[in-house]
């Protein structure tokens, strides 16, 4: 593993932890964190990585079609991760992140059911922690 890859991994982990923490606490992701995530892609830059912007397209379409469906920070963070990881690794990271989110939601529903409580249909969940886990997992796999 090259020094650029190690440095990129350490910086990404740090930035994704910051994004996750602020998304959990404040339900926002700072633009500077998203920009720095995208800039980590420069450590192992390939022009084709710019196609990773397409990874955020489904979130962008969801935000346009339904108000309050997804936050702008989530869209920007996904786009930044797409640039840093490239198209295919971005797709894999997004699939893993959304799968983790779905599993978390199902477990939450099951726990609520056993306690005879109901989970709100309009439940707002921070996406950054799931994106962070999904993308870092893909980073270390590839």
PLY file of the C-alpha trace (Angstrom):
ply
format ascii 1.0
element vertex 142
property float x
property float y
property float z
element edge 141
property int vertex1
property int vertex2
end_header
0.00 0.00 0.00
1.41 3.39 -0.99
1.80 6.29 1.43
-0.85 8.24 -0.52
-3.37 5.46 0.05
-2.60 5.26 3.77
-2.83 9.04 4.13
-6.08 9.09 2.18
-7.57 6.37 4.42
-6.60 8.14 7.65
-7.95 11.49 6.45
-11.17 9.91 5.17
-11.77 8.11 8.47
-11.26 11.35 10.38
-13.54 13.38 8.09
-16.25 10.71 8.07
-16.18 10.59 11.87
-16.65 14.37 11.99
-19.48 14.22 9.45
-21.18 11.37 11.33
-20.93 13.14 14.68
-22.34 16.43 13.41
-25.08 14.66 11.45
-26.15 12.76 14.57
-25.99 15.81 16.86
-27.17 18.64 14.57
-28.60 16.86 11.50
-26.22 18.78 9.26
-22.96 18.12 7.46
-20.57 21.03 6.99
-19.74 22.02 3.42
-16.05 22.19 4.34
-16.10 18.52 5.41
-17.67 17.55 2.07
-15.08 19.58 0.16
-12.22 18.01 2.12
-13.63 14.53 1.42
-13.65 15.34 -2.30
-10.09 16.70 -2.05
-8.87 13.41 -0.56
-9.57 11.99 -4.01
-6.66 14.11 -5.25
-4.24 11.89 -3.33
-4.95 9.05 -5.78
-6.59 11.07 -8.54
-7.71 9.58 -11.81
-9.81 11.65 -14.17
-12.39 8.87 -14.38
-13.15 9.40 -10.66
-15.14 12.49 -11.63
-17.81 10.09 -12.89
-18.36 9.35 -9.21
-20.50 12.48 -9.06
-23.22 10.36 -10.67
-23.43 8.34 -7.43
-25.27 11.24 -5.77
-27.83 11.51 -8.59
-30.51 9.30 -6.94
-30.36 11.43 -3.79
-30.56 14.61 -5.85
-33.60 13.27 -7.70
-35.25 12.29 -4.39
-34.68 15.78 -3.00
-36.24 17.35 -6.09
-39.24 15.01 -6.23
-40.16 15.05 -2.52
-39.54 17.87 -0.10
-37.65 16.96 3.10
-36.84 13.49 1.77
-33.07 13.87 2.05
-30.79 16.61 3.24
-28.50 18.68 1.08
-25.53 17.67 3.22
-26.20 14.01 2.46
-26.27 14.77 -1.26
-23.04 16.78 -1.12
-21.31 14.16 1.01
-22.35 11.37 -1.36
-21.08 13.39 -4.34
-17.79 14.07 -2.55
-17.39 10.39 -1.70
-18.19 9.52 -5.31
-15.38 11.80 -6.50
-12.96 10.36 -3.94
-13.87 6.73 -4.68
-14.85 6.80 -8.34
-18.04 5.52 -9.93
-18.00 1.78 -9.20
-16.54 1.95 -5.71
-18.96 4.80 -5.07
-21.88 2.61 -6.14
-20.63 -0.24 -3.93
-20.19 2.10 -0.97
-23.65 3.56 -1.45
-25.28 0.12 -1.73
-23.53 -1.02 1.44
-24.47 2.18 3.30
-28.14 1.96 2.32
-28.23 -1.75 3.19
-26.86 -0.95 6.65
-29.45 1.81 7.04
-32.23 -0.60 6.07
-31.01 -3.25 8.53
-30.80 -0.61 11.27
-34.35 0.55 10.53
-35.71 -3.02 10.55
-34.02 -3.71 13.90
-35.44 -0.43 15.24
-38.93 -1.48 14.11
-38.54 -4.93 15.70
-37.39 -3.43 19.00
-40.31 -0.98 18.94
-42.71 -3.84 18.22
-41.46 -5.90 21.18
-41.91 -2.85 23.42
-45.34 -2.24 21.91
-44.33 1.17 20.60
-44.57 2.58 17.12
-41.79 4.04 15.00
-42.83 7.25 13.28
-43.24 7.03 9.51
-41.56 10.43 9.28
-38.55 9.34 11.32
-35.51 11.44 10.47
-32.32 9.41 10.54
-28.79 10.70 10.02
-27.32 9.19 6.87
-23.66 10.20 7.36
-22.80 7.39 9.82
-24.09 4.77 7.39
-22.32 6.42 4.45
-19.14 6.52 6.51
-19.28 2.84 7.46
-20.23 1.77 3.94
-17.56 3.76 2.14
-14.75 3.04 4.61
-15.55 -0.66 4.35
-15.27 -0.45 0.55
-12.05 1.56 0.92
-10.39 -1.18 2.97
-11.75 -3.99 0.78
-10.39 -2.49 -2.47
0 1
1 2
2 3
3 4
4 5
5 6
6 7
7 8
8 9
9 10
10 11
11 12
12 13
13 14
14 15
15 16
16 17
17 18
18 19
19 20
20 21
21 22
22 23
23 24
24 25
25 26
26 27
27 28
28 29
29 30
30 31
31 32
32 33
33 34
34 35
35 36
36 37
37 38
38 39
39 40
40 41
41 42
42 43
43 44
44 45
45 46
46 47
47 48
48 49
49 50
50 51
51 52
52 53
53 54
54 55
55 56
56 57
57 58
58 59
59 60
60 61
61 62
62 63
63 64
64 65
65 66
66 67
67 68
68 69
69 70
70 71
71 72
72 73
73 74
74 75
75 76
76 77
77 78
78 79
79 80
80 81
81 82
82 83
83 84
84 85
85 86
86 87
87 88
88 89
89 90
90 91
91 92
92 93
93 94
94 95
95 96
96 97
97 98
98 99
99 100
100 101
101 102
102 103
103 104
104 105
105 106
106 107
107 108
108 109
109 110
110 111
111 112
112 113
113 114
114 115
115 116
116 117
117 118
118 119
119 120
120 121
121 122
122 123
123 124
124 125
125 126
126 127
127 128
128 129
129 130
130 131
131 132
132 133
133 134
134 135
135 136
136 137
137 138
138 139
139 140
140 141
